[in-house]
Amino acid sequence: MKVYVARHGQTEWNVLNKVCGRTDIGLTQEGFQQAKELSNHIATYKIQIIISSPLKRAIQTAQVVSQENNIPYLIDKRLIEQDYGIFEGVDRKNTDFLENKKQFAFRYPYGESMMQVAYRTYGLLEEIKNIYKRKNVLLVCHGGVARVIHTYFRDIKNEDFFLFSLENCHCLEYEFKE
């Protein structure tokens, strides 16, 4: 059983290099084109189900892939991006944001910690492993969630976790061990 993890297509905030957690914005034209390219890329992966974050940018990406490949999709709120609280909308190079990003147990003021994201995401992965045995699943999510999913399947050091980044509509492949 394989799990494929794709980040949503480009948004206006990606272009502006803004922190985008729970702000619900859609894809740019480039984002839709990226989703189409992702759709073509995964056509040979034999995916049986797509599970998407409930945010518009992820749903729009999942819909393109679903329609192009005739794969059903569903929405799961546990794939929603991390709540960055007071850092929502700031420049991604903001020094306070970057310093807080290194502190995995730190709960962003009025937001959530990376450990909280891991708790909900790991729970979803365990559920997927049990419900979708011997099926390939595509998860359409966000950069922060993709980073956490990566740690479920790979042991990485804190610095590597901090630096890990999945580009818009890029897809990683993981395998559950039976």
Residue frames as a rotation matrix with the C-alpha (Angstrom) as fourth column:
MET 1
0.580 0.815 0.000 0.00
0.815 -0.580 0.000 0.00
0.000 0.000 -1.000 0.00
LYS 2
-0.562 -0.790 0.245 1.38
0.801 -0.593 -0.077 3.36
0.206 0.153 0.966 -1.01
VAL 3
0.535 0.598 -0.596 0.57
0.677 -0.726 -0.121 6.85
-0.505 -0.339 -0.794 0.14
TYR 4
-0.290 -0.536 0.793 1.31
0.853 -0.520 -0.040 9.75
0.434 0.665 0.608 -2.17
VAL 5
0.220 0.282 -0.934 1.52
0.743 -0.669 -0.027 13.22
-0.632 -0.688 -0.356 -0.67
ALA 6
-0.271 -0.236 0.933 1.05
0.839 -0.533 0.109 16.30
0.472 0.812 0.343 -2.84
ARG 7
-0.590 0.080 -0.803 1.05
0.423 -0.817 -0.392 19.92
-0.688 -0.571 0.448 -1.84
HIS 8
0.502 0.865 0.018 -1.69
0.558 -0.308 -0.770 22.11
-0.661 0.397 -0.637 -3.34
GLY 9
0.154 -0.366 0.918 -1.05
0.920 -0.285 -0.268 24.31
0.359 0.886 0.293 -6.37
GLN 10
-0.786 -0.616 0.051 0.23
0.581 -0.764 -0.281 27.86
0.212 -0.192 0.958 -6.23
THR 11
0.435 0.853 -0.289 -1.78
0.898 -0.434 0.070 30.61
-0.066 -0.289 -0.955 -4.51
GLU 12
0.627 -0.152 0.764 -1.38
0.149 -0.939 -0.309 34.37
0.765 0.308 -0.566 -4.54
TRP 13
0.868 -0.309 0.389 0.16
-0.480 -0.319 0.817 34.20
-0.128 -0.896 -0.426 -1.06
ASN 14
0.561 -0.724 0.401 2.75
0.625 0.688 0.368 31.71
-0.542 0.044 0.839 -2.32
VAL 15
0.373 -0.381 0.846 3.70
0.748 -0.416 -0.517 34.27
0.549 0.826 0.130 -4.98
LEU 16
0.583 -0.063 0.810 3.91
-0.287 -0.948 0.134 37.00
0.760 -0.311 -0.571 -2.31
ASN 17
-0.356 -0.765 -0.536 5.90
0.191 0.502 -0.843 34.68
0.915 -0.402 -0.032 0.04
LYS 18
-0.182 0.413 0.892 3.37
-0.874 -0.484 0.046 35.07
0.451 -0.771 0.449 2.86
VAL 19
-0.983 -0.032 0.181 2.74
-0.135 0.797 -0.589 32.57
-0.125 -0.603 -0.787 5.65
CYS 20
-0.237 0.940 -0.245 -0.54
-0.859 -0.084 0.505 30.90
0.454 0.330 0.827 4.78
GLY 21
-0.965 -0.005 0.261 -2.03
-0.161 0.799 -0.580 28.54
-0.205 -0.601 -0.772 7.30
ARG 22
-0.475 0.863 0.169 -5.80
0.649 0.474 -0.595 28.61
-0.594 -0.173 -0.786 7.67
THR 23
-0.292 0.377 -0.879 -6.49
-0.515 -0.836 -0.188 31.56
-0.806 0.398 0.438 5.35
ASP 24
-0.014 0.422 0.907 -8.79
0.461 0.808 -0.369 30.02
-0.888 0.412 -0.206 2.77
ILE 25
0.097 -0.037 -0.995 -7.61
-0.703 -0.710 -0.043 31.26
-0.705 0.703 -0.095 -0.61
GLY 26
0.851 0.348 0.393 -7.85
0.029 0.717 -0.696 29.60
-0.524 0.604 0.600 -3.98
LEU 27
0.049 -0.840 0.540 -5.38
0.758 0.383 0.527 28.71
-0.650 0.383 0.656 -6.68
THR 28
-0.103 -0.189 -0.977 -3.87
-0.532 -0.819 0.215 31.10
-0.841 0.541 -0.016 -9.19
GLN 29
0.775 0.301 -0.555 -4.03
-0.630 0.301 -0.716 30.23
-0.048 0.905 0.422 -12.90
GLU 30
-0.179 -0.920 -0.347 -0.50
-0.790 0.345 -0.507 28.85
0.587 0.184 -0.789 -12.46
GLY 31
-0.570 0.021 0.822 -1.82
-0.695 0.521 -0.495 26.77
-0.439 -0.853 -0.282 -9.55
PHE 32
0.543 0.815 0.203 -4.49
-0.498 0.508 -0.703 25.22
-0.676 0.281 0.682 -11.76
GLN 33
0.575 -0.426 -0.699 -1.85
-0.676 0.234 -0.699 24.47
0.461 0.874 -0.153 -14.40
GLN 34
-0.542 -0.792 0.282 0.33
-0.802 0.388 -0.455 22.83
0.251 -0.473 -0.845 -11.74
ALA 35
-0.132 0.589 0.797 -2.64
-0.603 0.590 -0.536 20.71
-0.786 -0.552 0.278 -10.62
LYS 36
0.827 0.407 -0.388 -3.13
-0.538 0.374 -0.755 19.58
-0.163 0.833 0.528 -14.23
GLU 37
0.094 -0.891 -0.444 0.56
-0.727 0.243 -0.642 18.65
0.680 0.383 -0.625 -14.45
LEU 38
-0.586 -0.214 0.781 0.29
-0.760 0.480 -0.439 16.77
-0.281 -0.851 -0.444 -11.14
SER 39
0.412 0.861 0.298 -2.71
-0.598 0.503 -0.624 14.95
-0.687 0.079 0.722 -12.56
ASN 40
0.732 -0.217 -0.646 -0.68
-0.556 0.359 -0.750 13.84
0.394 0.908 0.142 -15.58
HIS 41
-0.282 -0.948 0.144 2.27
-0.826 0.164 -0.539 12.90
0.488 -0.271 -0.830 -13.38
ILE 42
-0.590 0.057 0.806 0.28
-0.648 0.561 -0.514 10.57
-0.482 -0.826 -0.294 -11.10
ALA 43
0.241 0.790 -0.563 -1.79
-0.970 0.213 -0.116 8.96
0.028 0.575 0.818 -13.87
THR 44
0.085 -0.286 -0.955 0.27
-0.385 0.874 -0.296 5.75
0.919 0.392 -0.036 -13.67
TYR 45
-0.707 -0.482 0.518 0.28
-0.614 0.056 -0.787 5.46
0.351 -0.874 -0.335 -9.85
LYS 46
-0.381 0.650 -0.658 -2.95
0.272 0.758 0.592 3.42
0.884 0.047 -0.465 -9.63
ILE 47
-0.981 0.102 0.168 -4.44
-0.196 -0.453 -0.870 5.65
-0.012 -0.886 0.464 -6.95
GLN 48
-0.546 0.822 -0.162 -7.88
0.701 0.554 0.449 4.52
0.459 0.132 -0.879 -5.76
ILE 49
0.594 0.746 -0.302 -8.82
0.789 -0.465 0.402 7.43
0.160 -0.477 -0.864 -3.47
ILE 50
-0.423 -0.623 0.658 -7.81
0.355 -0.782 -0.513 11.05
0.834 0.017 0.552 -2.95
ILE 51
0.405 0.473 -0.782 -8.11
0.913 -0.176 0.367 12.63
0.035 -0.863 -0.503 0.49
SER 52
-0.159 -0.389 0.908 -7.91
0.487 -0.830 -0.270 16.43
0.859 0.399 0.321 0.62
SER 53
-0.847 -0.098 -0.523 -7.56
0.481 -0.560 -0.674 19.15
-0.227 -0.822 0.522 3.20
PRO 54
0.144 0.989 0.011 -10.77
0.929 -0.131 -0.347 21.19
-0.342 0.061 -0.938 3.56
LEU 55
-0.082 -0.207 -0.975 -9.07
0.030 -0.978 0.206 24.41
-0.996 -0.012 0.087 2.44
LYS 56
0.761 0.562 -0.325 -10.03
-0.237 -0.226 -0.945 25.75
-0.604 0.796 -0.039 -1.00
ARG 57
0.191 -0.761 -0.620 -6.51
-0.976 -0.212 -0.041 25.55
-0.100 0.613 -0.784 -2.47
ALA 58
-0.763 -0.431 0.482 -6.24
-0.437 0.893 0.107 21.85
-0.476 -0.129 -0.870 -1.64
ILE 59
0.041 0.870 0.491 -9.80
0.154 0.480 -0.864 21.03
-0.987 0.111 -0.114 -2.72
GLN 60
0.685 0.193 -0.703 -9.28
-0.585 -0.429 -0.688 22.76
-0.435 0.882 -0.181 -6.07
THR 61
-0.352 -0.881 -0.317 -6.08
-0.934 0.309 0.181 20.75
-0.062 0.360 -0.931 -6.60
ALA 62
-0.698 0.130 0.704 -7.81
-0.121 0.948 -0.295 17.50
-0.706 -0.291 -0.646 -5.61
GLN 63
0.384 0.923 -0.013 -10.74
-0.107 0.030 -0.994 18.23
-0.917 0.383 0.110 -7.91
VAL 64
0.357 -0.330 -0.874 -8.47
-0.927 -0.241 -0.288 18.68
-0.116 0.913 -0.392 -10.94
VAL 65
-0.724 -0.690 0.010 -6.63
-0.688 0.723 0.067 15.44
-0.054 0.042 -0.998 -10.20
SER 66
-0.439 0.659 0.610 -9.91
-0.050 0.660 -0.749 13.65
-0.897 -0.360 -0.257 -9.49
GLN 67
0.568 0.738 -0.365 -11.57
-0.359 -0.177 -0.916 14.77
-0.741 0.651 0.165 -12.71
GLU 68
0.178 -0.588 -0.789 -8.55
-0.984 -0.094 -0.152 14.14
0.016 0.803 -0.595 -14.91
ASN 69
-0.768 -0.597 -0.232 -7.99
-0.578 0.802 -0.153 10.62
0.277 0.017 -0.961 -13.54
ASN 70
0.141 0.934 -0.327 -11.54
-0.491 0.353 0.796 9.61
0.860 0.048 0.509 -12.61
ILE 71
-0.580 -0.366 -0.728 -10.57
0.495 0.551 -0.672 9.04
0.647 -0.750 -0.138 -8.97
PRO 72
0.572 0.820 0.033 -13.04
0.452 -0.349 0.821 9.80
0.684 -0.454 -0.570 -6.16
TYR 73
-0.626 -0.749 0.217 -11.97
0.194 -0.419 -0.887 12.26
0.756 -0.513 0.407 -3.48
LEU 74
0.554 0.720 -0.417 -13.07
0.662 -0.078 0.745 13.08
0.504 -0.690 -0.520 0.00
ILE 75
0.094 -0.439 0.893 -12.21
-0.297 -0.869 -0.396 15.81
0.950 -0.228 -0.212 2.46
ASP 76
0.422 -0.033 -0.906 -10.65
0.790 0.504 0.350 15.27
0.445 -0.863 0.238 5.87
LYS 77
0.888 0.036 0.458 -10.20
-0.113 -0.949 0.295 18.19
0.445 -0.314 -0.839 8.26
ARG 78
0.765 -0.643 -0.021 -7.11
0.238 0.252 0.938 16.58
-0.598 -0.723 0.346 9.81
LEU 79
0.070 -0.745 0.663 -5.16
0.994 0.109 0.018 17.56
-0.086 0.658 0.748 6.67
ILE 80
0.908 0.277 0.315 -5.81
0.310 -0.949 -0.059 21.27
0.282 0.151 -0.947 7.23
GLU 81
0.043 -0.954 0.297 -2.66
0.298 -0.271 -0.915 23.39
0.954 0.127 0.273 7.41
GLN 82
-0.378 -0.301 -0.875 -1.15
0.920 -0.013 -0.393 24.38
0.107 -0.953 0.282 10.73
ASP 83
0.778 0.594 0.205 -2.75
0.524 -0.793 0.311 27.36
0.347 -0.134 -0.928 12.42
TYR 84
-0.224 -0.969 0.108 0.07
0.798 -0.246 -0.550 29.92
0.560 -0.037 0.828 12.54
GLY 85
0.272 0.419 -0.866 -1.94
0.914 -0.395 0.096 32.33
-0.302 -0.818 -0.490 14.69
ILE 86
0.623 -0.008 -0.782 -0.43
0.087 -0.993 0.080 35.82
-0.778 -0.118 -0.618 14.81
PHE 87
-0.447 -0.882 -0.152 2.02
-0.135 -0.101 0.986 34.92
-0.884 0.461 -0.074 12.03
GLU 88
0.078 0.574 0.815 -0.72
0.832 0.413 -0.371 34.34
-0.549 0.707 -0.445 9.47
GLY 89
0.861 0.336 0.381 -0.03
0.507 -0.615 -0.603 36.59
0.032 0.713 -0.700 6.48
VAL 90
0.612 -0.714 -0.340 3.47
-0.381 -0.643 0.664 37.73
-0.693 -0.277 -0.666 7.51
ASP 91
0.409 -0.591 -0.695 6.48
-0.838 0.058 -0.542 37.36
0.361 0.804 -0.472 5.24
ARG 92
0.934 -0.016 -0.357 7.86
0.078 0.984 0.161 33.81
0.349 -0.178 0.920 5.37
LYS 93
0.008 -0.998 -0.060 11.31
0.524 0.055 -0.850 35.25
0.852 -0.025 0.523 6.13
ASN 94
0.527 0.257 0.810 10.06
-0.495 -0.682 0.538 37.03
0.691 -0.685 -0.233 9.25
THR 95
-0.479 -0.871 -0.105 12.69
-0.415 0.330 -0.848 36.27
0.774 -0.363 -0.520 11.91
ASP 96
-0.479 0.372 0.795 10.18
-0.826 0.116 -0.552 35.70
-0.297 -0.921 0.252 14.73
PHE 97
0.652 0.731 -0.203 8.20
-0.752 0.586 -0.303 33.30
-0.102 0.350 0.931 12.56
LEU 98
0.353 -0.589 -0.726 11.33
-0.370 0.625 -0.687 31.37
0.859 0.512 0.003 11.57
GLU 99
-0.687 -0.605 0.403 12.54
-0.586 0.133 -0.799 31.17
0.430 -0.785 -0.446 15.17
ASN 100
-0.118 0.744 0.658 9.16
-0.864 0.250 -0.437 29.89
-0.490 -0.620 0.613 16.35
LYS 101
0.631 0.357 -0.689 9.09
-0.720 0.600 -0.348 27.37
0.289 0.716 0.636 13.48
LYS 102
-0.274 -0.843 -0.463 12.15
-0.432 0.538 -0.723 25.67
0.859 0.002 -0.512 15.02
GLN 103
-0.823 0.031 0.567 10.29
-0.556 0.163 -0.815 25.09
-0.117 -0.986 -0.117 18.30
PHE 104
-0.738 0.502 -0.451 8.11
-0.035 0.639 0.769 22.06
0.674 0.583 -0.454 17.63
ALA 105
-0.406 0.598 -0.692 6.28
0.902 0.385 -0.197 22.19
0.148 -0.704 -0.695 20.95
PHE 106
-0.881 0.034 -0.472 5.71
0.106 -0.958 -0.268 25.95
-0.462 -0.286 0.840 20.68
ARG 107
0.018 0.940 0.342 2.09
0.957 0.082 -0.277 26.86
-0.289 0.332 -0.898 20.14
TYR 108
-0.721 -0.220 0.657 1.96
0.491 -0.831 0.261 29.90
0.489 0.511 0.707 17.90
PRO 109
-0.831 0.463 -0.310 0.04
0.018 -0.533 -0.846 32.62
-0.557 -0.708 0.435 19.76
TYR 110
0.012 0.967 -0.254 -3.63
-0.677 -0.179 -0.713 32.06
-0.736 0.181 0.653 18.86
GLY 111
0.140 -0.037 -0.989 -2.51
-0.896 0.420 -0.143 29.08
0.421 0.907 0.026 16.74
GLU 112
0.968 0.152 0.199 -1.25
-0.220 0.894 0.391 25.55
-0.119 -0.422 0.899 17.22
SER 113
0.095 -0.977 0.190 2.06
-0.701 0.070 0.710 23.75
-0.707 -0.201 -0.678 17.69
MET 114
-0.231 -0.282 -0.931 3.70
-0.886 0.457 0.082 21.36
0.402 0.844 -0.355 15.25
MET 115
-0.983 -0.109 0.148 3.12
-0.168 0.855 -0.491 18.63
-0.073 -0.508 -0.858 17.83
GLN 116
-0.204 0.976 0.072 -0.62
-0.290 0.010 -0.957 19.25
-0.935 -0.216 0.281 17.58
VAL 117
0.248 0.216 -0.944 -0.38
-0.964 -0.043 -0.263 18.96
-0.098 0.975 0.198 13.80
ALA 118
-0.680 -0.583 -0.445 1.55
-0.611 0.786 -0.096 15.69
0.406 0.207 -0.890 14.20
TYR 119
-0.760 0.439 0.479 -1.06
-0.210 0.532 -0.820 14.32
-0.615 -0.724 -0.312 16.60
ARG 120
0.268 0.953 -0.142 -3.95
-0.456 -0.004 -0.890 14.77
-0.849 0.303 0.434 14.15
THR 121
0.258 -0.225 -0.940 -1.93
-0.960 0.053 -0.276 13.84
0.111 0.973 -0.202 11.07
TYR 122
-0.815 -0.579 -0.036 -0.44
-0.563 0.804 -0.191 10.67
0.140 -0.135 -0.981 12.55
GLY 123
-0.442 0.746 0.498 -3.94
-0.212 0.453 -0.866 9.64
-0.871 -0.489 -0.043 13.65
LEU 124
0.513 0.614 -0.600 -5.19
-0.706 -0.096 -0.701 10.04
-0.488 0.783 0.384 10.09
LEU 125
-0.170 -0.661 -0.731 -2.29
-0.920 0.373 -0.123 8.01
0.354 0.652 -0.671 8.70
GLU 126
-0.891 -0.100 0.442 -3.00
-0.321 0.829 -0.459 5.17
-0.321 -0.551 -0.771 11.14
GLU 127
0.035 0.990 0.135 -6.65
-0.281 0.139 -0.949 5.25
-0.959 -0.005 0.283 10.07
ILE 128
0.397 0.044 -0.917 -5.73
-0.912 -0.093 -0.400 5.21
-0.103 0.995 0.003 6.37
LYS 129
-0.646 -0.737 -0.196 -3.45
-0.743 0.667 -0.057 2.23
0.173 0.109 -0.979 6.97
ASN 130
-0.786 0.379 0.488 -6.35
-0.038 0.759 -0.650 0.29
-0.617 -0.530 -0.582 8.47
ILE 131
0.191 0.968 -0.163 -9.20
-0.219 -0.120 -0.968 1.41
-0.957 0.221 0.189 6.21
TYR 132
0.720 0.086 -0.688 -7.51
-0.668 -0.180 -0.722 1.43
-0.186 0.980 -0.072 2.80
LYS 133
0.069 -0.707 0.704 -5.46
-0.239 0.673 0.699 -1.76
-0.969 -0.217 -0.122 2.99
ARG 134
-0.361 -0.385 0.849 -3.82
0.633 0.568 0.527 -2.66
-0.685 0.728 0.038 -0.32
LYS 135
0.664 0.524 0.534 -5.03
0.747 -0.495 -0.444 0.59
0.032 0.694 -0.720 -1.93
ASN 136
-0.549 -0.822 0.151 -2.97
0.824 -0.563 -0.068 3.53
0.141 0.087 0.986 -3.06
VAL 137
0.550 0.720 -0.423 -4.04
0.810 -0.583 0.061 6.86
-0.203 -0.376 -0.904 -1.57
LEU 138
-0.356 -0.587 0.727 -3.20
0.640 -0.720 -0.268 10.42
0.681 0.370 0.632 -2.60
LEU 139
0.240 0.345 -0.907 -3.21
0.885 -0.461 0.059 13.04
-0.398 -0.817 -0.417 0.14
VAL 140
-0.045 -0.196 0.980 -3.56
0.612 -0.780 -0.128 16.63
0.789 0.594 0.155 -1.06
CYS 141
0.575 0.174 -0.800 -2.43
0.811 -0.253 0.528 18.93
-0.111 -0.952 -0.286 1.70
HIS 142
0.944 -0.196 0.266 -0.07
-0.180 -0.980 -0.085 21.76
0.277 0.033 -0.960 2.65
GLY 143
0.183 -0.982 -0.034 3.61
-0.324 -0.027 -0.946 22.35
0.928 0.185 -0.324 3.28
GLY 144
-0.309 -0.292 0.905 3.48
-0.935 -0.080 -0.345 22.05
0.173 -0.953 -0.248 7.07
VAL 145
0.571 0.599 0.562 1.33
-0.663 0.740 -0.114 18.92
-0.484 -0.308 0.819 6.98
ALA 146
0.847 -0.320 -0.424 3.53
-0.173 0.589 -0.789 17.36
0.502 0.742 0.443 4.29
ARG 147
-0.152 -0.935 0.321 6.55
-0.670 -0.141 -0.729 17.98
0.727 -0.326 -0.604 6.54
VAL 148
-0.120 0.191 0.974 4.84
-0.925 0.335 -0.179 16.10
-0.361 -0.922 0.137 9.38
ILE 149
0.885 0.464 0.025 3.77
-0.413 0.809 -0.417 13.23
-0.214 0.359 0.908 7.11
HIS 150
0.415 -0.822 -0.390 7.39
-0.430 0.201 -0.880 12.91
0.802 0.533 -0.270 6.01
THR 151
-0.447 -0.618 0.647 8.40
-0.847 0.061 -0.528 12.27
0.287 -0.784 -0.551 9.65
TYR 152
0.466 0.670 0.578 5.82
-0.764 0.634 -0.120 9.49
-0.447 -0.385 0.808 9.95
PHE 153
0.999 -0.022 -0.030 7.66
-0.001 0.792 -0.611 7.52
0.037 0.611 0.791 7.28
ARG 154
0.299 -0.951 0.079 11.26
0.424 0.058 -0.904 8.75
0.855 0.304 0.421 7.71
ASP 155
0.607 -0.249 -0.755 13.40
0.719 -0.233 0.655 9.53
-0.339 -0.940 0.038 10.73
ILE 156
0.238 -0.539 0.808 14.96
0.553 -0.609 -0.569 12.94
0.798 0.582 0.153 10.25
LYS 157
-0.519 -0.517 -0.681 16.88
0.855 -0.330 -0.401 15.35
-0.018 -0.790 0.613 12.45
ASN 158
0.235 0.657 -0.716 15.34
0.662 -0.648 -0.378 18.60
-0.712 -0.385 -0.587 13.67
GLU 159
-0.367 -0.440 -0.820 17.39
-0.250 -0.802 0.542 20.74
-0.896 0.404 0.184 11.29
ASP 160
-0.990 0.027 0.139 16.30
0.139 0.391 0.910 18.59
-0.030 0.920 -0.391 8.32
PHE 161
-0.188 0.978 -0.089 12.69
0.965 0.167 -0.205 18.87
-0.185 -0.125 -0.975 9.49
PHE 162
0.124 0.175 -0.977 12.99
0.264 -0.955 -0.137 22.66
-0.957 -0.241 -0.164 9.67
LEU 163
-0.564 -0.499 -0.658 14.47
-0.460 -0.471 0.752 22.80
-0.685 0.728 0.036 6.15
PHE 164
-0.697 0.330 0.636 12.10
0.584 0.777 0.237 20.27
-0.416 0.536 -0.735 4.56
SER 165
-0.313 0.620 -0.719 9.91
-0.516 -0.747 -0.419 21.84
-0.797 0.240 0.554 1.90
LEU 166
-0.369 0.314 0.875 7.55
0.731 0.679 0.065 20.37
-0.574 0.664 -0.480 -0.66
GLU 167
-0.955 -0.038 -0.295 7.01
-0.140 -0.817 0.559 22.60
-0.263 0.576 0.774 -3.68
ASN 168
-0.112 0.976 -0.187 3.54
-0.723 -0.209 -0.658 23.35
-0.682 0.062 0.729 -5.02
CYS 169
0.726 0.619 -0.301 2.01
-0.668 0.530 -0.522 20.26
-0.164 0.580 0.798 -6.68
HIS 170
-0.375 -0.803 -0.463 5.09
-0.744 0.559 -0.367 18.14
0.553 0.207 -0.807 -6.14
CYS 171
0.724 0.690 -0.011 4.35
-0.604 0.642 0.473 14.63
0.333 -0.336 0.881 -4.99
LEU 172
-0.472 -0.835 0.284 6.22
-0.873 0.396 -0.286 12.27
0.127 -0.383 -0.915 -2.67
GLU 173
0.348 0.528 -0.775 5.70
-0.426 0.825 0.371 8.52
0.835 0.201 0.512 -2.41
TYR 174
-0.462 -0.395 0.794 5.68
-0.886 0.239 -0.397 6.53
-0.033 -0.887 -0.461 0.82
GLU 175
-0.129 0.410 -0.903 4.86
-0.291 0.855 0.430 2.93
0.948 0.318 0.009 1.61
PHE 176
0.388 0.327 0.862 3.17
-0.922 0.124 0.367 1.44
0.013 -0.937 0.350 4.64
LYS 177
-0.734 -0.601 -0.315 4.94
-0.554 0.799 -0.234 -1.66
0.393 0.002 -0.920 5.90
GLU 178
0.339 0.922 -0.188 2.51
-0.652 0.375 0.659 -4.53
0.678 -0.101 0.728 6.41
